[in-house]
Amino acid sequence: ITAGDKNYTIKTSGKYKNLDDVRNTVISYAATAPDGVNPQQMHTILLRDIADVYDGYKDQTTLSVLDGKPTVMLMLQKQSGKNSVKAAHSVRAQMKTIEHSLPSDVKLVEVYNTTDTIESTIHEVINSIIQGSLLAILVLFIFLRSFRSTIIIGLSIPVSVFITLAFMYFRGMTINMVSLSGLLLGSGMLVDNSIVVLENIYSYRERDAKLKVAAVLGTAEMVNPVVASTLTSVCIFLPMILFNSKLGMMGQLFNDLAFTICLSLICSLFTAIVLVPVLSSSILPIEKVNERQRTSRWGKISYGIGMLFYKMDRGYANTVRRLLHHKKAVVFSLFGLFVLAIASVPIIGFVFMPETASDSVTIDFELPKGTKIDVTEATVQEMESMARQVLKGVKYSIVSVGGTSMLASSADTNKGTLTLSFYPEKERKRGWDTDRTAKAKLRKYFNKFPGTEVSFSSGMMSLGNSGLSIDIRSNDLELVRSTSDNIVKLLKEQGSEFVTEPASDIEEGLPQIEIVLDRARMYELGLNVATIGSEISSAINGKTASRYQDAGNDIDVIVKLSEEDRRKISDLDQIYVKNVQGVRVPLSNFAHTVETTSPVTIFREDQARIAHVTCKPLSGLSLDKVQNGIKNIIDANVPLEEDLNISFSGDYADMIEAVKNFALIIVMAIVLVFAVMASQFESLKSPFIILFTIPLSVIGVAVIYVLSGSRFNIFTVVGLLMLVGVIVNNGIVLVDQTNLLRKRGMTLENACVEAAGNRLRPILMSTLTTIISLVPMAFFPGEGTEAMQPIGLTFFGGMTFGTLMTLFLMPIVYTLFNKKDEERKVAEQKRIEEANAVGGNK
């Protein structure tokens, strides 16, 4: 409207301002009939006359309780690509600010934080790196007996790690358990190249070469071997990159591992051929042993250690010479050990992923569909009470009932969880429970809840270990249901020695009341299905009729029957539906009720109905034994009908698939390693000799797993892959030295013995620095780092035995492969000598 110089907009304000406005809403008008005395009057019927109007809440479908006190639970998740630890620190800082603005009787409590586990794991890995590096430097000092030499080689570790971290930063990589484990695995190998180069420089110094001459000649002579050994360690990860898509989660997991190991080894190569000769010739010039004073205490100790090493070199050389005269006995003995190692593989057993420690345990409860929220709460709290009685060191206990996600509905009131939070390892007192002891104690109480499915949740930080799945397929849904129920019952009764927590994903239907309409009667009364359905839904579930504002908040005005009028099934008969003439007709006049269940969720795979019966193997049991045990139970008790197919999936199938993929990767890695060595030696024979150490390293792997009581898992295969590239390094150095001595005119046997004696100390130094740096990871893993322990165990056992094979078997194999060449060489030499003798007589 325009008035004067202004334009006005028109707005009708009819919103409710308060509850009284709602109560005073006019519903209808009623006129009284005249009685001859009083005239007809109009009466106003207000909402308050026929309904209770009050402030209330929506029906409760979820609840949470912390240590027995009602709680509002908030779950926070970082944005994709952001730093988890940094995000958690920011949240904690904001929590302190928020606490000051809360009422005195409201507290903000942090009950669970996954970044604590992440930080703890990272700290454990960093400690392992530091401990491993110090142990490696200690080994170097014992062998070199020189502070200068130890510093020169020891610098390879921090320099290589620093450059690797810098590249990780610019590449956008994060510091996590996997990437740090790569640095840990590489920390012992970082000094290998420097050891080989410095040892060769040192040998020139012992022959009275000047510092710079020794540095130049010693480094130049070792460039090819150290480059080849580094390339063999790096190229094994190329097939993993190529097959990354086939490895799925495992491929993504080990991307960081491969990058950090490869980059740190390349940095160590640069350090060995650039930094070591510079330091050893000018900045920290190395001295000869005979120049050291033997009168001091350290001089005497150094001399004694030197003599011990000298005797060890000579004793080893003599042992090699004796073994060269007993080749068959050695070869057949090792072949027997190899057969025993292969035979022990099924005895050791398999698991998909190693169990990792956690600071919490979560138990899932599922009661029959339609169970009220208070019944579910009572069930979960009963378990909470039991847990509090039998467990020690519980920090928090959280009961959560109903839907806890965006997809939750009222049907989830039959589901609940109990989360028990424990103190971190550093705060944990002796005798307090951990997640593993807690699970062992609580599992026996699961049978105290009949009709309720109780199981441990795998948790957010779990890697695999989803258990075994028995897949039942058929076109007959009832057959699928009955078979899955039968298998669950069999596993509970007969499979308790193999598995725990068997459950089927076929759910019971939600109890429902079906209203059956008499269509003829309905049409006769002037009603239709849409009107009837809308009226029933509004009466039972309520209908949002309007909204009113309170302190700036919009509040729904919901109209529905009172609680007393919808408690019983018979109350449905009292619902009235208005027909087209405006007449109210009771539901009982044209319909009756039938108790049924709502349809279950139907799963299909490859166009066939399917059910999954899942179960978790008992801790410590091998997956193959568990699956075979379950299969025997099913074969003996479940008749296999024509339209029924039962198969297995889960951890065991995933492990078999992953092992097949990794086996192909290992074969490709061996081919690449062979190609690198063949290009270095310009021969196919020498690389083949060195490759003999790879299969025999399995003996050491089997022995270390038997002694530690561990089982093979997917990380074991990753350790074997890494062994392929590393275990050949010592063989490269030994064979290269043997070839060099033969070119200088030594006989085959003397060359093998002399090369063995010359290369013993470098091989022992590089091997010991590698395996000793892995001791913390392999034998003393911290809480949260157990997943990487199998890689350390595999590397430790394989590298230890593989080095023994390099030292004792390789000279024998080298002799066998070059025996004919030596015989031809001797015959040629003899022919030349005879020809010279005949010429001299003439």
SEKOL-80996 format. One record per residue (C-alpha): y, x, z; residue in one letter. Coordinates in steps of 0.25 Angstrom, whole numbers, padded with zeros to 4 digits, always signed. Each point is the difference from the previous one (the first is absolute). Layout:
BEGIN
YXZA ...
END
This chain:
BEGIN
+0000+0000+0000I +0014+0005-0003T +0011-0003+0010A +0013+0007-0003G -0002+0014-0004D -0014+0001+0006K -0014-0003-0005N -0010-0004+0010Y -0015+0000+0000T -0007-0011+0006I -0012+0002+0010K -0008-0010+0007T -0004+0006+0014S -0012-0008+0005G -0008+0011+0007K -0006-0002+0014Y +0008+0008+0010K -0009-0002+0012N -0012-0008+0005L +0008-0012+0004D +0004-0001-0014D -0015-0001-0004V -0004-0009+0011R +0012-0010-0004N -0005-0001-0014T -0001-0014-0005V -0014-0003-0005I +0002-0015-0003S +0007-0013+0003Y -0006-0012+0006A +0005-0014+0001A -0003-0010+0011T -0003-0014-0004A +0011-0011+0004P -0005-0009+0012D +0010-0011-0001G +0008+0007+0011V +0002+0014-0005N +0003+0003-0014P -0008+0010-0008Q +0003+0015+0004Q -0002+0013-0006M -0007+0011+0009H +0000+0015-0004T -0013+0007+0002I +0002+0015+0003L -0010+0011-0002L +0000+0002+0016R -0005-0014+0001D -0013+0003-0007I -0002+0015+0001A +0001+0012+0010D +0011+0009-0005V -0001+0014+0006Y +0002+0015-0003D -0014+0006-0002G -0008+0011-0008Y -0009+0000-0012K -0015-0001+0004D -0004+0014+0005Q -0010+0007-0010T +0002+0014+0005T +0002+0007+0013L -0001+0014+0006S -0001+0005+0015V +0002+0014+0005L -0007+0003+0013D -0001-0014+0003G +0015-0003-0003K +0005-0009-0011P +0005+0009-0011T +0008-0001-0014V -0007+0011-0008M +0008+0007-0011L -0007+0008-0010M +0008+0010-0008L -0004+0008-0013Q +0008+0010-0007K +0005-0001-0014Q -0008+0006-0011S +0003+0014-0002G +0007+0002+0013K -0004+0010+0011N -0008-0007+0010S +0003+0009+0012V +0015+0000-0003K +0000-0015-0001A -0008-0001+0013A +0011+0009+0007H +0011-0009-0005S -0007-0012+0005V -0002+0006+0014R +0015+0004+0000A +0004-0015-0004Q -0009-0005+0011M +0008+0007+0011K +0012-0007-0005T -0006-0013-0001I -0006+0000+0014E +0014+0001+0006H +0004-0014-0006S -0013-0007+0004L -0001-0009+0013P -0005+0007+0012S -0013-0007+0000D -0003+0003-0015V -0006+0014-0003K -0002+0007-0013L -0013+0008+0000V -0006+0009-0011E -0015-0003+0001V -0005+0007-0013Y +0006+0010-0009N -0009+0006-0012T +0010+0011-0001T -0004+0006+0013D -0014+0002-0006T +0007+0006-0012I +0008+0010+0008E -0011+0003+0009S -0009+0003-0012T +0011+0009-0006I +0002+0008+0012H -0015+0002+0002E -0001+0005-0015V +0012+0009+0002I -0006+0006+0013N -0013+0002-0008S +0009+0008-0011I +0006+0008+0011I -0013+0003+0007Q -0007+0003-0013G +0011+0009-0005S +0000+0008+0013L -0015+0002+0000L +0001+0005-0014A +0011+0010+0003I -0009+0004+0012L -0012+0003-0009V +0009+0008-0009L +0005+0008+0011F -0014+0003+0005I -0004+0005-0014F +0013+0007-0004L +0003+0006+0014R +0015+0001-0005S +0012-0009+0004F +0006+0003-0013R -0011-0004-0009S -0003-0012+0009T +0015-0004-0002I +0000+0002-0015I -0012-0009-0002I +0004-0010+0011G +0013-0002-0007L -0008-0007-0011S -0002-0012+0009I +0014-0004+0004P +0006+0004-0014V -0010-0008-0008S +0001-0012+0010V +0015+0000-0001F +0000+0000-0015I -0010-0011+0000T +0008-0008+0009L +0012+0002-0008A -0007-0005-0013F -0006-0012+0008M +0014-0003+0004Y +0006+0000-0014F -0012-0007-0006R +0002-0011+0010G -0013+0001+0008M -0001-0003+0014T -0006+0008+0012I -0012-0008+0003N -0014+0003+0005M -0006+0002-0013V +0011+0010-0005S +0000+0008+0013L -0015+0000-0001S +0001+0007-0014G +0009+0010+0007L -0010+0002+0011L -0011+0002-0010L +0008+0010-0008G +0006+0008+0012S -0012+0008+0001G -0001+0002-0015M +0014+0004-0001L -0003+0015+0005V -0012+0002-0009D +0008+0005-0012N +0009+0009+0009S -0012+0005+0007I -0007+0005-0014V +0013+0006-0005V +0004+0007+0013L -0015+0005+0002E +0001+0006-0014N +0013+0007+0003I -0005+0005+0013Y -0012+0006-0007S +0009+0008-0009Y +0008+0005+0012R -0013+0005+0006E -0001+0008-0013R +0013+0007+0003D +0008-0009-0010A +0015-0001+0003K +0005-0013+0005L +0006-0006-0013K -0011+0006-0009V -0010-0007+0009A +0008-0013+0000A +0001+0000-0015V -0015+0004-0003L -0006-0008+0011G +0007-0013-0004T -0002+0002-0015A -0015+0002+0002E -0001-0013+0008M +0009-0009-0009V -0011-0005-0008N -0010-0003+0011P +0011-0007+0009V +0005-0008-0012V -0014-0005-0003A -0004-0003+0014S +0013-0008+0002T -0002-0008-0014L -0014-0003+0005T +0005-0006+0012S +0011-0008-0007V -0007-0005-0012C -0011-0008+0008I +0011-0010+0003F +0002-0003-0015L -0012-0009-0002P +0005-0007+0013M +0013-0003-0007I -0007-0004-0013L -0009-0010+0007F +0010-0005+0010N +0000-0014-0005S -0015-0001+0002K +0000+0005+0014L +0009-0011+0005G +0005+0001+0014M -0006+0014+0001M +0007+0005-0012G +0014-0004+0006Q -0004+0005+0014L -0003+0014-0005F +0011+0002-0010N +0009+0006+0011D -0012+0009+0005L -0002+0005-0014A +0015+0003-0003F +0002+0007+0014T -0012+0009-0002I +0003+0004-0014C +0014+0003+0002L -0002+0008+0013S -0011+0008-0007L +0009+0003-0012I +0011+0004+0010C -0010+0009+0007S -0003+0007-0014L +0015+0002-0002F +0001+0006+0014T -0013+0009-0003A +0005+0007-0013I +0015+0000+0003V +0003+0000+0015L -0012+0009+0005V +0002+0012-0008P +0015+0000+0003V -0002-0001+0015L -0012+0010+0000S +0008+0011-0008S +0014-0001+0006S +0004-0010+0011I -0013+0001+0008L -0007+0012-0006P -0015+0001+0004I -0006+0012+0006E -0013+0007-0001K -0010-0001+0011V -0002+0015+0001N +0016+0001+0002E -0002-0009+0013R +0000+0007+0014Q -0013-0001+0006R +0004+0005+0014T +0007-0013+0004S -0008-0012+0005R +0003-0008-0012W -0004+0012-0009G -0013+0001+0006K -0003-0015-0001I +0004+0000-0014S -0008+0012-0003Y -0012-0007+0007G +0002-0013-0008I +0001+0009-0013G -0013+0007+0003M -0007-0013+0003L +0005-0006-0014F -0004+0013-0007Y -0014-0001+0006K +0000-0015-0003M +0003+0003-0015D -0011+0011-0001R -0010-0009+0007G +0003-0011-0009Y -0001+0009-0012A -0014+0005+0004N -0004-0015+0003T +0004-0003-0014V -0008+0011-0006R -0012-0004+0008R +0001-0014-0005L +0001+0004-0014L -0014+0006+0001H -0005-0014+0006H +0007-0009-0010K -0011-0011-0001K -0002-0002+0015A +0015-0002+0001V +0001-0010-0012V -0012-0008+0005F +0005+0000+0014S +0013-0006-0004L -0006-0010-0010F -0008-0005+0012G +0012-0001+0009L +0007-0008-0012F -0011-0009-0001V +0000-0003+0015L +0015-0002-0001A -0002-0011-0011I -0011-0006+0008A +0009-0001+0012S +0011-0008-0007V -0007-0014+0003P -0003+0004+0014I +0014+0004+0003I +0004-0014-0005G +0013-0006-0006F +0012-0008+0004V +0011-0004-0009F +0012+0005+0008M +0000+0007+0014P +0005-0008+0012E +0014+0003+0004T +0006-0002+0014A +0010-0011+0002S +0009-0004+0012D -0004-0014-0001S -0012-0010-0002V +0002-0013-0006T -0011-0011+0001I +0001-0012-0010D -0005-0014+0005F -0003-0012-0009E -0004-0013+0006L -0005-0012-0008P +0011-0006-0009K +0009-0010+0007G -0001+0006+0013T +0013-0002+0008K +0009+0011+0003I -0001-0001+0015D -0016+0001-0001V +0001+0012-0009T +0010+0007+0010E -0009-0003+0012A -0012+0007-0008T +0008+0012-0003V +0006+0001+0014Q -0014-0001+0005E -0004+0013-0008M +0014+0006+0005E -0004-0002+0014S -0014+0006-0002M +0006+0012-0007A +0010+0002+0012R -0012+0001+0009Q -0008+0010-0007V +0010+0009-0007L +0009+0010+0006K +0013+0005-0005G +0004-0012-0008V +0015+0001-0002K +0003-0014-0006Y -0009-0012-0004S +0006-0010-0010I -0006-0013-0003V +0004-0006-0013S -0005-0014-0005V +0003-0007-0013G +0006+0004-0013G +0007+0013+0001T +0004+0001-0015S +0008-0007-0010M -0013-0007-0006L -0004-0005+0014A -0002-0015+0002S -0003-0009+0011S -0015+0002-0003A +0001+0014+0005D +0001-0005+0014T -0015+0003+0001N +0003+0015-0002K +0005+0010+0010G +0000+0015+0003T +0000+0008+0013L +0007+0014-0002T -0002+0010+0011L +0009+0012+0000S -0004+0013+0006F +0008+0012+0005Y +0002+0011-0010P -0009+0012+0002E +0011+0009+0008K +0002-0012+0010E -0014-0004+0001R -0007+0004+0014K -0014+0004+0002R -0010-0011+0000G +0010-0010-0008W -0006-0007-0012D +0002+0004-0015T -0001-0010-0011D -0015+0005-0002R -0004-0002+0014T +0007-0013+0001A -0007-0005-0013K -0013+0004+0006A +0003-0008+0013K +0005-0012-0006L -0010-0002-0011R -0010-0005+0010K +0009-0012+0004Y +0001-0006-0014F -0013-0008+0002N +0007-0007+0011K +0008-0009-0009F -0010-0009-0007P +0005-0007-0013G +0011+0011-0001T +0000+0011-0010E +0005+0013+0008V +0002+0013-0007S +0008+0013+0001F +0012+0001-0010S +0000+0012-0009S +0015+0002+0003G +0012+0005-0009M -0003+0015+0001M -0015-0001-0003S -0005+0007-0012L -0011-0007-0007G -0012-0004+0009N +0000-0014-0003S -0015-0001+0002G -0011-0005-0009L +0000-0013-0008S -0012-0009-0004I +0005-0007-0012D -0008-0014-0003I +0002-0006-0013R -0005-0013-0006S +0006-0012-0007N -0005-0009+0011D +0011+0000+0011L -0010-0006+0010E -0010+0011-0002L +0011+0011+0001V +0004-0006+0013R -0014-0002+0006S -0004+0014-0004T +0012+0007+0006S -0001-0008+0013D -0015+0005+0000N +0004+0014-0002I +0010+0000+0011V -0010-0006+0009K -0011+0011-0004L +0010+0011+0002L +0004-0005+0014K -0015-0001+0004E -0007+0011-0007Q +0011+0009-0005G +0007+0004+0013S -0006+0014-0001E +0007+0002-0013F +0013-0008+0000V +0010-0008+0008T +0010-0011-0002E -0007-0007-0012P +0008-0011-0006A +0001-0009-0012S +0013-0003-0008D -0005-0014-0003I +0008-0008+0010E -0003-0013+0007E +0009-0011-0006G +0012-0005+0008L -0004-0013+0008P +0008-0012-0007Q +0001-0015+0000I -0002-0006-0014E +0007-0014-0002I -0008-0008-0009V +0008-0010-0007L -0005-0014-0005D +0007+0000-0013R -0002-0015-0003A +0006-0004+0014R +0011+0010-0002M +0005-0005-0013Y -0002-0015+0005E +0010+0004+0011L +0010+0006-0009G -0002+0015+0004L -0002+0013-0008N -0007+0013+0004V +0014+0008-0001A +0006-0009+0010T -0012+0000+0010I -0001+0015-0001G +0015+0002+0003S +0000-0009+0012E -0012+0006+0006I +0006+0014-0002S +0013-0004+0006S -0007-0006+0012A -0009+0011+0003I +0007+0013-0004N +0014-0006+0000G +0011+0000-0010K +0014+0007-0001T +0009-0012+0000A +0013+0008+0002S +0007+0012+0007R +0011+0002+0010Y +0008+0012+0004Q +0000+0006+0013D +0008+0013+0003A +0000+0003-0015G -0015-0002-0001N -0006-0010-0009D -0011-0008+0007I -0011-0009-0007D -0001-0014+0005V -0014-0003-0001I -0006-0015+0001V -0014-0002+0004K -0009-0007+0009L +0000+0004+0015S -0011+0008+0005E -0006-0011+0008E -0002-0008-0013D -0007+0010-0008R -0010+0006+0010R -0012-0008-0004K -0007-0003-0014I +0001-0014+0003S +0016+0001+0000D -0001+0001-0015L -0003-0014-0001D +0013-0004+0007Q +0008+0007-0011I +0008-0011-0008Y +0003+0001-0015V +0011-0008-0006K -0003-0007-0014N +0009-0004-0011V +0003-0013+0007Q +0005+0008+0012G -0012-0005+0008V -0006+0010+0010R -0015+0001-0002V -0009+0007+0011P -0009+0011-0006L -0012-0006+0006S +0002-0012-0010N -0004+0008-0012F -0006+0013+0004A -0010+0007+0009H -0002+0014+0005T -0011+0010-0001V -0002+0014+0007E -0002+0011-0010T +0004+0015-0002T +0010+0005-0010S -0006+0008-0012P -0003+0015+0003V +0005+0011-0008T -0009+0003-0012I +0000+0015-0005F -0005+0003-0014R -0003+0014-0006E -0005+0001-0015D +0001-0016+0000Q -0011-0001+0011A +0002-0005+0014R -0001+0011+0010I +0000+0002+0015A +0002+0014+0007H -0007+0003+0013V +0007+0012+0006T -0005+0008+0012C +0004+0014+0006K -0010+0011+0002P -0002+0005+0014L +0007+0012+0003S -0008+0013-0004G -0010-0007-0010L -0001+0005-0014S +0005-0010-0010L -0013+0001-0009D -0009-0002+0012K +0008-0012+0004V +0000-0007-0014Q -0015+0003-0001N -0002-0006+0013G +0008-0013-0003I -0007-0001-0014K -0014+0001+0007N +0004-0012+0009I +0005-0008-0011I -0012+0002-0009D -0009-0004+0011A +0007-0012+0004N +0008-0006-0011V -0008-0006-0012P +0007+0004-0013L +0001-0012-0009E +0003-0001-0015E +0015-0003+0001D +0003+0010+0012L +0004+0014-0001N +0002+0009+0012I +0007+0014-0002S +0007+0010+0009F +0015+0005+0000S +0009+0006+0010G +0001+0014+0005D -0013+0005-0005Y +0002-0005-0014A +0014+0006+0000D -0005+0013+0005M -0010+0001-0011I +0010-0003-0010E +0010+0010+0006A -0011+0011+0001V -0004-0002-0015K +0015+0002-0004N +0002+0012+0008F -0013+0006-0005A +0005-0001-0014L +0013+0006+0005I -0008+0011+0007I -0007+0003-0013V +0013+0001-0008M +0006+0009+0010A -0012+0009-0001I +0002+0001-0015V +0015+0003+0002L -0003+0011+0010V -0011+0005-0009F +0010+0000-0012A +0011+0008+0009V -0010+0010+0004M -0006+0002-0014A +0015+0002-0005S +0002+0011+0011Q -0013+0007-0002F -0001-0002-0015E -0015-0003+0002S -0009-0012+0003L -0009+0008+0009K +0009+0004+0011S +0005-0014+0003P -0014-0006+0000F -0004+0010+0010I +0012-0004+0009I -0003-0015-0001L -0014+0002+0007F +0008+0000+0013T +0005-0015-0002I -0014-0007+0001P -0005+0009+0011L +0013-0003+0009S -0007-0014+0002V -0009+0007+0010I +0012+0004+0009G +0006-0014-0002V -0014-0007+0005A -0001+0010+0011V +0014-0003+0006I -0002-0015-0001Y -0013+0001+0007V +0006+0009+0011L +0012-0009+0002S -0008-0013-0001G +0010-0006-0010S -0004-0008-0013R +0004+0002-0014F +0011-0008-0005N +0010-0001-0012I +0009+0011+0006F -0013+0009+0000T +0000-0001-0015V +0015+0004-0001V -0003+0012+0009G -0011+0004-0010L +0010-0002-0012L +0009+0010+0007M -0012+0010+0003L -0002+0001-0015V +0013+0006-0003G +0001+0009+0013V -0014+0005+0002I -0001+0007-0013V +0013+0009+0003N -0008+0010+0008N -0010+0001-0011G +0011+0003-0010I +0005+0012+0008V -0015+0005+0002L -0004-0002-0014V +0013+0006-0005D -0002+0012+0009Q -0014+0002-0005T +0003-0001-0014N +0011+0011+0002L -0009+0009+0007L -0011-0001-0012R +0011+0003-0010K +0003+0013+0008R -0015+0004-0002G -0007-0005+0012M -0014-0005-0001T -0003-0015+0002L -0005+0001+0014E +0010+0011+0005N +0011-0009-0006A -0005-0012+0007C -0001+0007+0014V +0013+0008-0002E +0008-0013-0004A -0006-0007+0012A +0004+0010+0010G +0014+0001-0006N +0003-0015+0000R -0007-0003+0013L +0013+0000+0008R +0009-0007-0009P -0011-0011-0002I -0002-0001+0015L +0015-0001+0002M +0003-0010-0010S -0012-0009+0004T +0003+0001+0015L +0014-0003-0001T -0003-0012-0008T -0012-0006+0009I +0007+0004+0013I +0012-0007-0004S -0008-0012-0001L -0006+0000+0013V +0010-0009+0007P -0002-0010-0011M -0015+0001-0001A -0004+0000+0014F +0012-0004+0009F +0007-0012-0008P +0011-0007+0007G +0001-0015+0002E +0003-0006-0014G -0005+0012-0008T -0014-0003+0000E +0000-0004-0014A +0003+0014-0005M -0011+0007+0009Q -0011-0002-0010P +0008+0008-0010I +0002+0011+0010G -0015+0000+0004L -0005+0000-0015T +0010+0011-0003F -0004+0008+0012F -0015-0001-0002G +0000+0002-0015G +0010+0012+0000M -0008+0007+0011T -0014-0001-0006F +0006+0002-0014G +0007+0013+0004T -0014+0005+0005L -0006-0004-0013M +0012+0008-0007T -0003+0012+0008L -0015+0000+0000F -0005-0008-0012L +0010+0003-0010M -0004+0015-0001P -0014-0005-0003I +0004-0010-0010V +0009+0010-0007Y -0011+0010-0001T -0010-0010-0005L +0010-0005-0011F +0004+0015-0004N -0014+0006+0001K -0003+0000-0015K +0014+0006-0003D -0002+0011+0010E -0014+0003-0006E +0006+0000-0014R +0012+0009+0006K -0010+0010+0006V -0009+0000-0012A +0012+0003-0009E +0005+0011+0010Q -0014+0006+0000K -0001-0001-0015R +0014+0007-0001I -0005+0011+0010E -0013+0002-0008E +0008+0001-0013A +0010+0010+0006N -0012+0008+0005A -0007+0001-0013V +0013+0004-0007G +0002+0011+0011G -0014+0006-0003N +0004+0000-0015K 
END
